[in-house]
Amino acid sequence: MDSEDKDAQDKAPSVVDRYYTRWYRADMKGKPCEDHCILQHSNRICVVTLAESHPILQDERQIKSINYQISNGCSRLNNKVSGKSKRGGQFLTDFAPLCRITCTDETEYTIYSCIRGRLLEVNEAILETPSLLLQKVKT
């Protein structure tokens, strides 16, 4: 009986597979292979990630830094939301940059929002540990 339970646990889908729908934006702004993945939850909250075909993941590049400072007056880290309906989030368009990723070979990639909506939060953990982008690709 224990082996059957273990087999069932091994085959259980992940949280992302169970609760999120994957959408892809290929070749953002005409740049080949710079694909993004949008995970849409059933409550309509979206998570923007790198697609498996993005050069950072394909070429296993080492990440040097991640910068949420988009321009002199705009930083995604300064995003403040409050209340039940999360008012106050920065409004994003399809091509609004979320962050810039610089690799050790000085290649820079801009990650875009891909969808219209409001920014609720950014992942501040990747500022301290940029390798999380490579370790936890699907989240």
ZIHULIN-V646125 format. One record per residue. PHI is phi as a letter, one per 30 degrees, with the letter a starting at -180 (none if undefined). D_CENTER is the distance of its C-alpha to the mean C-alpha in whole Angstrom. Layout:
# ZIHULIN-V646125
<<PHI;D_CENTER> <PHI;D_CENTER>>
This chain:
# ZIHULIN-V646125
<<none;40> <d;37> <d;36> <d;36> <d;33> <d;32> <d;31> <d;30> <d;27> <d;26> <c;26> <d;24> <d;20> <d;17> <d;16> <d;13> <d;16> <d;18> <c;16> <c;13> <c;14> <c;12> <b;12> <b;12> <c;12> <c;14> <h;16> <e;14> <h;17> <i;19> <d;18> <d;18> <i;16> <d;13> <c;11> <c;8> <c;7> <c;7> <c;9> <c;12> <d;14> <d;17> <d;18> <i;15> <d;13> <c;9> <b;6> <c;3> <b;3> <d;6> <d;9> <e;12> <d;14> <d;12> <e;14> <d;13> <d;13> <d;16> <c;18> <h;17> <d;17> <d;17> <c;15> <d;17> <a;15> <b;12> <b;14> <c;13> <d;16> <d;16> <b;20> <e;23> <c;23> <b;19> <b;17> <d;13> <d;15> <d;18> <d;16> <b;19> <c;19> <a;22> <i;24> <d;24> <c;22> <h;19> <d;21> <j;21> <d;17> <d;16> <d;17> <b;14> <c;16> <e;14> <c;14> <d;14> <d;12> <c;9> <a;10> <b;12> <c;12> <c;15> <c;17> <d;20> <d;22> <i;21> <d;19> <c;16> <b;13> <c;12> <c;8> <c;9> <d;9> <i;10> <b;12> <d;15> <l;15> <c;15> <d;12> <c;13> <a;11> <c;9> <d;8> <d;12> <d;12> <d;11> <d;13> <d;16> <b;15> <d;13> <d;13> <e;11> <d;9> <d;12> <d;13> <c;10> <d;9> <d;9> <b;7>>
